[in-house]
Amino acid sequence: MFWTTLIGVLVASAGTGMALGAALGLTGMVILYFFSNGATSLAIDAIWSVFNSFTLSAVPMFILLGEILLRSGISEKAYSAFTPLFRKIPGGLLHTNIAVCTLFGAVSGSSLSTAAAVGSVAYPEMSKRGYDKDTVVGSLAGGGTLGLLIPPSLSFLIFGALTETSIGRLFAAGLLPGLMVGGLFMLYILVRCLHAPHLAPRSPVPVSILQTVKGFGQIWPLLALIFLVIGTIVIGLATPTEAAGVGVVLAAIISSIWGDLTFRKLIEALYNSVLLFSAIGFLVLGATILAQSVSVLGIPQQILEVVGESGLGTHSVLFTVIIIYLILGCFFDGLSLMIMTLPVVFPLLTGLGFDPIWIGVIITIVIEIGQITPPVGLNLSVLTALTNNEISLGRVAVATIPYWLIHLFAIFLLTLFPMIALYLPGLLF
């Protein structure tokens, strides 16, 4: 009866064209009313707890930081700097998409902002050059997920706050896996374009080493900003919110001097940041209500406790938890999914002997997969909007499947070789 109500109300409300956040919230309120003796007031407590979180205050700051860089033209300079490096390699600008997503993710900390910033520059340029459009949006959707894994990461902020794990160590742990996933993306693009060269037309224009070096010389202010934002958090000089605030101020200064940021563009960046955070916040609000209703009934706990008591081996339990996350990731945003499951998942996995920092990296990668999994996958919706609906949500989702599988392969590698994530935290702390 519970699952029938949950799926039925969610599908019915979403099918009317209602905003997804509203559909999630309505479903949660119906469940609370009929299955929890009318305890709808619990929704208010859940919403207050999430939106009153100090860690959450860093989210709009990182979004604003990304918007400032986007509107100052710096993302275009970063894209131009990497373009000569990959021009002669099969895949061309598709590699540039991944590289710039990696760089931009190290500043914004947001998958959504990364996909939007790089996609707004890359898609028009690559469309004009004759690149296969589905392949382009697939690389942008996949590359955009690196914003969650490359520090500073919003998902690491939430994980650290909920589990009382060092955010600095989490940031250090995300660096090598993030670079590894980005490298795997590039390897896939290389192999794919070797077999199907028409997907990425080769540029006939020769590029000298001097041009390549000169291009990278243009992005040193961005690299300095990355070091200041991440470095102050990792070494413990600033909280994520403080570092994000300083990053916004520095981004505004750098963008005014090095880019073409004006006061009008700064206001536009602030306005768009408010709109974007409001959209995300509304989705989080609805998902929080639904997560609270499911949590109150103990559904996640019941599922995971059965898993824990089933007598399965350590890695079998981990595999089952990942499957559960993949399924729930189709319907919940990452923040709500963490809030709903970590109180059970974290003690379960640490009790089995898994390192808390390693768990944070694995869960972040699983949540990254949710960013490119319909129907809630935000990266897919952003890129559909960037193409002015020229590429449908379904087509973007299909084009992103290889990157979805690469994320799963990355989890496999991290399970076999956990030191990929734990090596840097071990050096720094």
Secondary structure as UniProt FT lines:
FT   HELIX           2..15
FT   TURN            16..17
FT   HELIX           20..35
FT   TURN            36..38
FT   HELIX           41..51
FT   HELIX           55..57
FT   HELIX           58..71
FT   TURN            72..73
FT   HELIX           74..86
FT   TURN            87..88
FT   TURN            90..92
FT   HELIX           93..108
FT   HELIX           111..128
FT   TURN            129..130
FT   HELIX           133..144
FT   HELIX           146..149
FT   HELIX           154..163
FT   HELIX           167..195
FT   HELIX           197..199
FT   HELIX           209..216
FT   HELIX           217..219
FT   HELIX           220..234
FT   TURN            235..236
FT   HELIX           240..257
FT   HELIX           263..296
FT   TURN            297..298
FT   HELIX           299..308
FT   TURN            309..311
FT   HELIX           314..328
FT   TURN            329..331
FT   HELIX           334..351
FT   TURN            352..353
FT   HELIX           356..371
FT   TURN            374..376
FT   HELIX           378..386
FT   TURN            387..389
FT   HELIX           393..399
FT   HELIX           401..416
FT   HELIX           419..428
//
